[in-house]
Every structure is written in structure tokens, then in C-alpha cells.
Amino acid sequence: MTSEVVIDVQQKEISIALLEDKKLVEYQSEPREVSFSVGNVYMAKVKKLMPGLNACFVDVGFERDAFLHYLDLGSQFDSYAKYLKQVQSDRKKLYPFAKASRLPDLKKDGSVQTTLTSGQEVLVQIVKEPISTKGPRLTCELSFAGRYLILIPFNDKVSVSSKIKSGEERARLKQLIHSIKPKNCGVIVRTVAEGKRVAELDAELKTLTKYWEEAIEKVQKTQKRPQLVFEETSRAVALLRDLFNPTYENIYVNDEDVFKEVKHYVSMIAPDKVDIVKLYSGKVPIFDNFNITKQIKSSFGKAVNYKHGAYLIIEHTEALHVVDVNSGNRTRSEKGQEANALEVNLGAADELARQLRLRDMGGIIVVDFIDMNLAEDRQMLYERMCKNMQKDRARHNILPLSKFGLMQITRQRVRPAMDVSVDETCPTCFGKGKIKSSILFTDQLEGKIDRLVNKIGVKKFYLHVHPYVAAFINQGFISLKRQWQLKYGFGLHIVSSQKLAFLQYEFYDAKKQFIDMKEEIETK
């Protein structure tokens, strides 16, 4: 099986797709520019105490103050507070963290009034992004996440992921980490650390320790508050960190800056794999080139087709996800109804396992398979589903088929649910139902090009259009594209884009930055 990662960096968002044998199995998309990122650490000031909520508001430099509850101060808050005072007392020489003293744990039934004061400086980490009118949610229990390990200052415990089942391996990892971890630090061993050598784990632990030491140095050297002292890795690296697997054969990136970040990250965690990171510079959009756009369009939505005309119906209710398996218009097997039902159900099990990862469907999932009479067929289907789900990183539990032919699955959500709308609002009529004559579309495009070149002064640009429109513009020896280039300059490039609707278009400048040339009035 070949595994590849494709990263599409756009002006406003960054998307990452995981392909197995050229088939899309995981897809994530996040805004590229955000004010805060989960994992960022700030040296901030307590703004206002809220005794009724047993919490406080903290100024971290955002337009709305962040929320910090008493229980999120962490058991070692007093140790942090004392160490920060020692660090700030001497601006020239850093107080060694190894000499920091650990004070008794903070009482769980305590009060924020007796623990904090207004104006007090605290070291906080964002655990939840700001949503709507709410500011970010904070914690004082800092953690620095890596590929294999998570470092927790002022904690002395070593915990191993419950997904590592082997008692011998758990004991090995615990003993190993205890022997290499720095003083006054706790470590959580992640699932992917199973079977790893001491050199790999030690290298990552040193990197995480360096992050913590650099954060403390910033606290010591500057007096500006609030101040960002540790910034979580870039969006691309953060998305890739949990997905990365040494078995990947290629990682393609279409942006030079992100390419350098990803290459640097891979060189740190897997130096022998640094050559798999490749910069994509083709003219065709990167997702179109790897047939990802088409797979996204066909894989999301209520109905999902799979082999031989069979399809799944996926519905999301308030309490659970419901999946119905249908044989569709497939030809019945010559071996009879039972063999036909088994074949459809096994194909559904393959597609469903992919859909669970792709959409990150969490909670309870109930699947209505086609009824089968033979117990061995039902057992075969259950085993097939369990085998397919072994690749899933999320914790899950699968029950055998019930008497009614239903399979029940519970699955942990790894990230916010991925919901891609495959229904498109008409980009040319904006939902009104009336558009200009299609034959005039190229005239409309020429008017935009004329305005862009002669009024705005953009000489080199890319016009993205639907593949059918691109074929029409490029056809013939004296094509429409050639006529436009002779009239407006050879800086005009036509790009075929599968993500666009039939009469939709987008302009990009030489640096691939989007140029908004749309006007709703043009459809009237």
C-alpha cells in the first residue's frame, strides 16, 4: 500500500489530504490566519476576578479577555508562581529549572480569590480557540506536544497511552522515559511511541525541553505583558504531526514557505525521510492534479456511491449517525441472494471505515446492513469491519450484528467534525435563478481582463475556470486565449480548475494571491 500526503496552501486556508493507494482516506482543512492557536503559551495578567464563577478573566492581548477557571490552574500552580518570581528576580542570570522547588498541590475545593490577585502575572496556555463573542479558554497546566511524547513541566509522572496494550512494552517505555526525562518534568507517552528506540525518544524529549527553556528565557528577558512566549507549530506542521507515518512515500506541498517548514519538521522527527517532502510547482491546482477535488465532491454528502452501483445513505441526527446500506442497481450475483447481500455488505464495510476517518464521525454510529441469514456471513462482515478499523487513530468499539441486522459502533472524535458541503449555490446568479446568456460568458470574462490590465494595472495573472470553459477558450489554432494574449499581453494564463462550477471564475496574481473581480450586479 502506498501512502502520500498532499498539502494545499491557499491564501485563506490550508488543506491536507492523506491518500492510500491514490484513494482519499483523511482530509483536514483549517483557516490559515487565526488570532490564536491552541497550544500557544502567554505570559499574561489577571484582569478581573469573578468569585461567583470561581474564575477570572486574563488579558492575553486579544480584543476579548480569556477565561481561566480555578480548576484549570492545575495542581502545581503554586510551584509555577514561585518559580516565575525566581526567574523574574534576576534579568541577567536564569534560575535553573532543575533547582525549582515543588510545593504542595493546590486544593481542589479552593477559591480563586485566595489564590490570585488582580494584576498578577500568570503563565497560561490556550486550550480552546475564541468562539463568536467568547474569548479563548486557558489553563495553567502547560504541556508541549511532540510526535511521540508530551512534556509537562512541574509534574513527575510518566503515563503511557492506554492504546498500547502490551504490558511488557508499557513497562519498557515507562522505565526508559524515567531514565532520560529531566528533573521536575512529567511525560505522557503517545501511542506512536510503541516500539521506538531510546535515541528517537531522547531526541524528541530534548527538543520539547528546549521549547520550555526558551519560553522561560523570554519570560525572564522581557517585561512586556501580555507576551507570547511559545508559539505552536504552523498549521501545516500541526496538522501533519498527528498524521505523519514513516511509511509515507511522498509529501507534496504547493507553497515554498510551508514546504520549508514541513521539510524542517520531517528532518527533526525522521531525518532519513526528509527527501519525501517535495515542492509542487505544476500549473494545474495541486488537488486537481492528484484527483483529490473529485474525490472530495463524491465522498461527502448524503449519498455515497461505491463499487458496482451500491451506495450508502448517511444521516446525522441529534443523538447519532445513521447509515443505510443499499444494493442500488447492481446486477444480482449468480450464486443467489445471500452471496449478493454478503458482497454488498463487505463493500459497504470497506467504504464505511473510510468514511468514518474522512468525516471524523464521532459518537454512536448505527449501520443498517442488508439482511443475511447465515451466521458465518454475519461473522465475516464483523471481522471485516474490525480489520478495516485497525487503521483508525480514534478510539472505537464495534459490536457484532444484532438480530435486526444492525451494527453499532462508538468512535471518539479526533478533531472537529469535517463537514464539506457538496451542494453549490449558483455563483453566477447568486441563488436568484436567472443568469445572462451563457454565450456571453466569454465576453464578460474579456471585460474583466480588460479592467484588470488597463485600469488596475495587473499585467501577469491567472484566470481559473471550469475545465469545460478552459477547453473552449483553448480550442483552435487562433484560440480565444491567443486572441486575448495578443490584445492584453502574454501575462494572461488560463488554468483549468475542477473545484469551480460551470460559469464560475477566479483571478489570481503572479504571487497566487486571489483578486476579487466579482460583482453581483453583473447577473441582473
C-alpha positions as MATLAB code, in Angstrom:
seq = 'MTSEVVIDVQQKEISIALLEDKKLVEYQSEPREVSFSVGNVYMAKVKKLMPGLNACFVDVGFERDAFLHYLDLGSQFDSYAKYLKQVQSDRKKLYPFAKASRLPDLKKDGSVQTTLTSGQEVLVQIVKEPISTKGPRLTCELSFAGRYLILIPFNDKVSVSSKIKSGEERARLKQLIHSIKPKNCGVIVRTVAEGKRVAELDAELKTLTKYWEEAIEKVQKTQKRPQLVFEETSRAVALLRDLFNPTYENIYVNDEDVFKEVKHYVSMIAPDKVDIVKLYSGKVPIFDNFNITKQIKSSFGKAVNYKHGAYLIIEHTEALHVVDVNSGNRTRSEKGQEANALEVNLGAADELARQLRLRDMGGIIVVDFIDMNLAEDRQMLYERMCKNMQKDRARHNILPLSKFGLMQITRQRVRPAMDVSVDETCPTCFGKGKIKSSILFTDQLEGKIDRLVNKIGVKKFYLHVHPYVAAFINQGFISLKRQWQLKYGFGLHIVSSQKLAFLQYEFYDAKKQFIDMKEEIETK';
ca = [
       0.000    0.000    0.000;
       1.351    3.423   -0.968;
       0.630    6.385    1.319;
       1.003   10.005    0.260;
       0.195   13.375    1.823;
      -0.864   16.355   -0.285;
      -0.903   19.841    1.283;
      -2.816   22.604   -0.492;
      -1.880   26.076    0.787;
      -4.305   28.812   -0.216;
      -4.455   32.455    0.787;
      -7.146   31.952    3.451;
      -6.951   28.256    4.342;
      -4.690   25.244    4.351;
      -5.915   21.742    3.487;
      -4.172   18.414    3.952;
      -5.198   15.139    2.317;
      -3.963   11.627    3.094;
      -4.074    9.177    0.192;
      -3.748    5.406    0.459;
      -3.275    3.751   -2.934;
      -4.375    7.075   -4.507;
      -7.669    6.917   -2.545;
      -8.594    9.763   -0.172;
      -8.902    8.451    3.410;
      -8.364   11.554    5.587;
      -8.994   15.209    4.862;
      -8.497   18.268    7.069;
      -8.968   21.925    6.273;
      -8.383   24.868    8.592;
      -8.197   28.672    8.269;
      -4.630   29.771    7.670;
      -4.733   33.046    9.571;
      -6.132   32.936   13.085;
      -5.531   35.252   16.018;
      -4.876   32.406   18.435;
      -3.830   28.809   18.221;
      -4.397   26.037   20.717;
      -1.056   25.323   22.380;
       0.275   28.901   22.426;
       1.767   29.938   25.784;
       1.467   33.522   27.068;
       2.816   35.462   30.000;
      -0.300   37.435   30.861;
      -2.001   39.470   33.573;
      -5.106   38.711   35.600;
      -7.638   41.366   34.623;
     -10.694   40.646   36.740;
     -11.664   38.102   39.403;
     -15.117   36.502   39.232;
     -15.791   34.912   42.665;
     -19.290   33.778   41.629;
     -17.832   31.678   38.810;
     -14.699   30.792   40.820;
     -12.754   32.017   37.794;
     -11.002   35.068   36.383;
     -10.518   36.917   33.118;
      -6.966   37.210   31.810;
      -5.578   39.731   29.317;
      -3.653   37.855   26.621;
      -3.747   40.681   24.076;
      -6.996   39.736   22.351;
      -9.995   42.054   21.973;
     -11.871   39.881   24.475;
     -10.222   38.702   27.682;
      -9.559   34.977   28.055;
     -11.337   32.802   30.639;
      -9.430   30.891   33.335;
     -11.321   28.720   35.831;
      -9.895   27.853   39.251;
      -9.801   24.133   38.390;
      -7.715   24.950   35.290;
      -4.962   26.484   37.433;
      -3.610   22.964   37.871;
      -2.355   21.168   40.930;
       1.139   22.686   40.598;
       0.098   26.348   40.246;
       1.921   27.414   43.439;
       5.140   25.824   42.135;
       4.784   27.746   38.855;
       4.116   31.025   40.674;
       7.171   30.658   42.919;
       9.442   29.691   40.012;
       8.270   32.660   37.904;
       9.138   35.043   40.746;
      12.617   33.498   40.963;
      13.080   33.833   37.196;
      11.957   37.466   37.108;
      14.040   38.471   40.131;
      17.256   38.284   38.076;
      17.179   39.607   34.487;
      20.788   38.580   33.781;
      21.080   35.017   35.028;
      18.336   32.424   34.525;
      17.319   30.485   37.621;
      17.834   26.772   36.720;
      14.596   24.844   36.335;
      16.215   21.726   37.827;
      16.584   23.624   41.122;
      12.949   24.759   41.201;
      11.122   23.507   44.265;
       7.787   21.695   44.030;
       5.220   22.954   46.508;
       2.161   21.005   47.772;
      -0.699   20.549   45.316;
      -3.362   23.243   45.031;
      -6.585   22.334   46.867;
      -9.387   21.268   44.517;
     -12.056   22.969   46.659;
     -10.161   26.257   46.932;
     -11.208   29.736   45.811;
      -9.841   31.921   43.044;
      -9.971   34.928   45.407;
      -7.475   33.402   47.823;
      -5.167   32.146   45.050;
      -4.972   35.049   42.579;
      -4.966   38.820   42.763;
      -5.944   41.360   40.128;
      -2.857   42.366   38.115;
      -0.936   39.180   38.984;
       1.220   37.733   36.195;
       0.465   34.157   35.197;
       1.861   31.740   32.621;
      -1.082   30.367   30.631;
      -1.725   28.137   27.627;
      -4.691   28.285   25.248;
      -6.805   25.124   25.225;
      -9.805   26.409   23.268;
      -9.985   28.907   20.433;
     -12.149   32.049   20.795;
     -15.663   31.354   19.508;
     -18.099   34.099   18.474;
     -18.257   36.610   21.350;
     -16.292   34.428   23.788;
     -12.572   34.801   24.389;
     -10.196   31.830   24.453;
     -10.191   29.259   27.285;
      -6.950   28.950   29.263;
      -5.087   26.533   31.506;
      -2.030   26.916   33.729;
      -1.104   23.236   33.315;
       1.360   23.682   30.462;
       2.149   20.895   28.015;
       4.459   20.690   24.995;
       3.330   18.102   22.462;
       5.608   16.188   20.119;
       5.176   13.239   17.802;
       5.926   10.568   20.429;
       5.828   12.404   23.761;
       4.116   15.220   25.642;
       6.247   17.129   28.166;
       4.518   18.524   31.281;
       6.646   20.831   33.497;
       6.209   20.536   37.303;
       4.824   17.025   37.017;
       6.828   13.954   37.933;
       4.596   11.220   36.500;
       5.235    9.105   33.406;
       1.995    7.945   31.765;
       1.679    5.595   28.797;
      -1.155    5.679   26.249;
      -3.870    3.138   27.040;
      -3.835    2.125   23.367;
      -0.505    0.384   23.951;
      -1.849   -2.975   25.168;
       1.371   -4.957   25.709;
       2.287   -4.946   29.407;
       5.928   -5.606   28.554;
       6.086   -2.665   26.141;
       4.359   -0.335   28.625;
       6.892   -1.287   31.305;
       9.790   -0.777   28.867;
       8.606    2.689   27.869;
       7.996    3.765   31.469;
      11.432    2.630   32.587;
      13.075    4.210   29.543;
      11.389    7.608   29.994;
      12.130    7.656   33.740;
      15.825    7.220   32.917;
      16.015   10.112   30.401;
      13.418   12.673   31.474;
      14.625   15.964   33.038;
      14.023   16.731   36.680;
      10.690   18.370   37.636;
       9.030   17.234   34.406;
       6.351   14.659   33.671;
       5.876   12.864   30.364;
       2.934   11.312   28.538;
       3.967    8.608   26.063;
       1.798    8.653   22.923;
       0.593    5.578   21.033;
       3.010    6.036   18.118;
       5.976    5.662   20.524;
       5.321    1.915   20.698;
       8.445    0.013   19.645;
      10.586    3.146   19.253;
      14.258    3.202   20.203;
      15.652    5.240   23.081;
      17.600    7.503   20.681;
      14.400    8.661   18.906;
      12.531    9.321   22.153;
      15.516   11.058   23.764;
      15.952   13.348   20.743;
      12.324   14.449   20.868;
      12.395   14.895   24.652;
      15.380   17.217   24.294;
      13.520   19.231   21.641;
      10.455   19.604   23.894;
      12.641   20.555   26.856;
      14.267   23.209   24.661;
      10.807   24.679   23.885;
      10.126   25.019   27.622;
      13.543   26.540   28.348;
      13.177   29.074   25.514;
       9.738   30.078   26.827;
      11.176   30.718   30.299;
      14.054   32.741   28.814;
      11.532   35.034   27.104;
       9.705   35.485   30.414;
      12.993   36.448   32.080;
      14.302   38.860   29.438;
      11.223   40.943   28.614;
       8.832   42.886   30.794;
       6.148   43.442   28.168;
       2.791   41.920   29.180;
       0.920   40.145   27.714;
       3.635   38.363   25.764;
       3.662   35.286   23.546;
       6.478   33.088   24.905;
       5.819   29.891   22.949;
       4.021   29.581   19.626;
       2.544   26.295   18.477;
       3.891   24.987   15.190;
       2.422   26.262   11.914;
      -0.946   24.960   10.696;
       0.623   22.592    8.176;
       3.033   21.085   10.702;
       0.355   20.890   13.412;
      -1.958   19.007   11.041;
       0.866   16.780    9.842;
       2.198   15.978   13.325;
      -0.651   13.627   14.210;
      -0.926   12.194   10.694;
       2.749   11.560    9.954;
       3.889    7.991    9.475;
       7.388    6.845    8.424;
       5.789    4.626    5.760;
       4.735    7.695    3.729;
       6.304    7.714    0.279;
       5.679   11.351   -0.672;
       4.565   14.638    0.883;
       3.648   17.244   -1.725;
       3.344   20.958   -0.842;
       2.415   23.790   -3.234;
       3.846   26.676   -1.173;
       7.582   27.312   -0.760;
       7.422   28.688    2.805;
       5.240   25.842    4.064;
       7.448   23.387    2.128;
      10.481   24.598    4.129;
       8.563   24.316    7.437;
       7.387   20.775    6.670;
      10.855   19.716    5.471;
      12.429   21.106    8.648;
       9.883   19.265   10.799;
      10.406   15.953    8.975;
      14.196   16.383    9.256;
      13.768   16.617   13.046;
      11.497   13.602   13.564;
      12.644   11.350   10.703;
      15.936   12.570    9.146;
      16.100    9.611    6.750;
      12.717   10.601    5.282;
      13.466   14.260    4.528;
      13.638   13.601    0.761;
       9.973   12.546    0.607;
       8.930   16.218    1.055;
       8.543   17.693   -2.434;
       7.583   21.129   -3.711;
       4.754   21.020   -6.252;
       5.072   23.688   -8.932;
       2.677   22.463  -11.626;
       0.205   24.807  -13.335;
      -2.796   22.597  -12.530;
      -4.141   23.109   -8.942;
      -2.463   20.540   -6.683;
      -5.700   18.836   -5.566;
      -6.848   18.546   -9.191;
      -3.514   17.012  -10.179;
      -3.863   14.214   -7.608;
      -7.595   13.712   -8.283;
      -8.483   14.863   -4.760;
     -11.033   17.537   -5.704;
     -13.206   14.965   -7.479;
     -12.943   12.551   -4.535;
     -13.957   15.279   -2.070;
     -17.011   16.131   -4.202;
     -18.041   12.457   -4.421;
     -17.183   11.399   -0.850;
     -19.148   13.981    1.140;
     -22.898   14.453    1.077;
     -25.908   12.346    1.997;
     -25.432    9.594   -0.627;
     -22.040    7.950   -1.207;
     -21.568    5.535   -4.101;
     -19.145    2.634   -4.007;
     -18.481   -0.353   -6.262;
     -20.977   -1.932   -8.699;
     -23.770    0.604   -8.187;
     -24.241    0.066   -4.424;
     -24.374    3.134   -2.185;
     -24.576    4.365    1.422;
     -27.072    6.863    2.822;
     -25.509    8.778    5.740;
     -27.738   10.850    8.047;
     -26.755   12.820   11.138;
     -29.390   13.107   13.849;
     -29.239   14.831   17.238;
     -28.199   11.630   19.049;
     -26.276    9.571   16.495;
     -25.195    8.918   12.919;
     -27.348    6.521   10.897;
     -26.016    4.664    7.854;
     -28.188    2.664    5.455;
     -26.638    0.201    3.007;
     -28.347   -0.136   -0.387;
     -27.530   -2.517   -3.242;
     -28.761    0.044   -5.809;
     -28.991   -1.067   -9.433;
     -26.195   -3.643   -9.201;
     -26.625   -6.940  -11.020;
     -27.574   -9.791   -8.740;
     -24.949  -12.493   -8.193;
     -25.479  -15.804   -9.946;
     -24.780  -17.507   -6.610;
     -28.016  -16.206   -5.128;
     -29.379  -13.537   -2.798;
     -27.209  -14.465    0.192;
     -23.962  -14.163   -1.790;
     -25.200  -10.877   -3.292;
     -26.015   -9.457    0.160;
     -22.620  -10.527    1.539;
     -20.737   -8.889   -1.344;
     -22.652   -5.612   -0.989;
     -22.150   -5.601    2.809;
     -18.397   -6.301    2.610;
     -18.004   -3.442    0.138;
     -20.044   -1.223    2.479;
     -17.759   -2.150    5.395;
     -14.717   -1.028    3.375;
     -16.320    2.273    2.370;
     -17.789    2.958    5.825;
     -14.409    2.564    7.553;
     -13.035    5.143    5.097;
     -15.993    7.490    5.659;
     -15.585    7.384    9.452;
     -11.994    8.601    9.131;
     -12.746   11.047    6.338;
     -15.681   12.773    8.064;
     -14.485   12.090   11.621;
     -17.920   10.797   12.567;
     -17.900   10.592   16.374;
     -20.312    9.257   18.994;
     -22.716    6.453   18.155;
     -22.952    5.162   14.584;
     -25.728    2.687   13.715;
     -25.385    0.820   10.410;
     -28.301   -0.976    8.746;
     -26.699   -3.674    6.594;
     -28.620   -5.841    4.129;
     -30.075   -8.833    5.984;
     -28.048  -12.076    5.864;
     -29.312  -15.455    7.010;
     -26.033  -17.305    7.584;
     -24.245  -16.781   10.910;
     -20.831  -17.297    9.271;
     -21.560  -14.464    6.807;
     -22.512  -12.124    9.653;
     -19.310  -13.075   11.497;
     -17.256  -12.473    8.329;
     -18.769   -8.984    7.994;
     -17.999   -8.184   11.657;
     -14.370   -9.340   11.269;
     -14.003   -7.329    8.039;
     -15.224   -4.178    9.798;
     -12.853   -4.720   12.736;
      -9.915   -5.243   10.354;
     -10.745   -2.092    8.371;
     -10.960   -0.005   11.555;
      -7.472   -1.022   12.739;
      -6.044    1.894   10.701;
      -8.256    4.383   12.564;
      -6.353    6.522   15.093;
      -9.512    7.302   17.081;
     -10.615    5.010   19.901;
     -13.576    2.929   18.806;
     -15.716   -0.055   19.783;
     -17.637   -2.300   17.378;
     -20.448   -4.685   18.295;
     -21.440   -7.713   16.177;
     -24.628   -7.517   14.131;
     -27.836   -7.597   16.163;
     -30.864   -9.787   15.379;
     -32.208   -6.921   13.257;
     -29.043   -6.760   11.126;
     -27.792   -3.548   12.785;
     -24.157   -2.894   13.669;
     -23.406   -0.437   16.455;
     -20.112    1.482   16.520;
     -18.875    4.056   19.019;
     -15.988    6.276   17.949;
     -14.008    9.041   19.628;
     -13.816   12.321   17.755;
     -10.174   13.192   16.985;
     -10.903   16.731   15.746;
     -13.960   18.911   14.995;
     -16.281   17.131   12.560;
     -15.325   17.698    8.940;
     -18.403   18.800    7.028;
     -17.845   19.653    3.377;
     -20.923   20.886    1.549;
     -21.056   19.392   -1.942;
     -24.158   21.390   -2.874;
     -23.217   24.642   -4.593;
     -25.094   27.939   -4.666;
     -25.010   29.109   -8.249;
     -22.035   31.513   -8.412;
     -23.406   33.300  -11.465;
     -26.961   34.069  -10.333;
     -26.337   34.079   -6.540;
     -29.447   31.930   -5.984;
     -31.817   34.142   -7.994;
     -32.356   31.572  -10.749;
     -31.615   33.884  -13.693;
     -28.288   34.455  -15.428;
     -27.013   36.156  -18.552;
     -26.886   34.078  -21.715;
     -24.050   31.507  -21.436;
     -22.760   32.508  -24.881;
     -21.938   35.947  -23.452;
     -19.814   34.484  -20.635;
     -16.540   34.847  -22.550;
     -17.424   38.480  -23.313;
     -17.905   39.018  -19.596;
     -14.504   37.440  -18.902;
     -12.843   39.655  -21.506;
     -14.353   42.730  -19.835;
     -12.814   41.619  -16.511;
      -9.425   41.029  -18.168;
      -9.572   44.481  -19.832;
     -10.323   46.144  -16.494;
      -7.604   44.171  -14.721;
      -4.905   45.023  -17.273;
      -5.798   48.553  -18.383;
      -7.386   50.065  -15.257;
      -5.922   48.182  -12.295;
      -2.546   47.614  -13.955;
      -2.066   43.888  -13.276;
      -0.009   42.521  -16.181;
       0.608   38.924  -15.087;
      -2.297   36.893  -13.716;
      -4.016   33.501  -13.752;
      -7.653   33.005  -14.720;
      -9.150   29.838  -13.155;
     -12.225   28.464  -14.923;
     -14.202   25.215  -15.155;
     -12.445   22.530  -17.312;
     -15.188   22.736  -19.992;
     -14.798   26.513  -20.266;
     -10.992   26.154  -20.320;
     -11.294   23.678  -23.205;
     -13.493   26.136  -25.122;
     -11.084   29.053  -24.536;
      -8.056   26.978  -25.609;
      -9.575   25.312  -28.692;
      -8.292   26.021  -32.209;
      -5.049   27.381  -33.633;
      -6.158   31.006  -33.188;
      -7.864   30.270  -29.879;
      -9.715   32.766  -27.727;
      -6.817   32.558  -25.268;
      -4.352   33.525  -28.035;
      -6.561   36.424  -29.110;
      -6.701   37.715  -25.541;
      -2.921   37.363  -25.139;
      -2.275   39.355  -28.323;
      -4.662   42.043  -27.084;
      -3.840   42.178  -23.354;
      -0.344   40.676  -23.137;
       1.181   37.261  -22.617;
       0.939   37.602  -18.831;
      -2.528   36.013  -19.120;
      -2.655   32.310  -18.158;
      -5.735   30.072  -18.261;
      -5.953   27.389  -15.537;
      -8.479   24.536  -15.539;
      -9.909   24.035  -12.011;
     -12.241   21.188  -11.048;
     -13.443   22.887   -7.880;
     -15.223   25.661   -9.818;
     -18.812   25.496  -11.061;
     -19.591   25.755  -14.797;
     -19.798   29.573  -15.107;
     -17.603   30.397  -12.137;
     -14.200   32.081  -12.422;
     -11.392   33.289  -10.169;
      -8.446   35.614  -10.812;
      -5.035   35.231   -9.111;
      -1.973   37.478   -9.401;
       1.626   36.384  -10.098;
       2.096   35.532   -6.392;
      -1.045   33.323   -6.467;
      -2.980   35.856   -4.342;
      -6.733   35.968   -5.016;
      -8.063   39.042   -6.875;
     -11.761   39.706   -6.258;
     -13.312   40.710   -9.584;
     -16.893   39.573   -8.932;
     -19.881   41.883   -8.894;
     -23.355   40.620   -8.063;
     -24.882   43.333  -10.253;
     -23.450   41.622  -13.340;
     -26.154   38.941  -13.138;
     -29.087   41.355  -13.298;
];
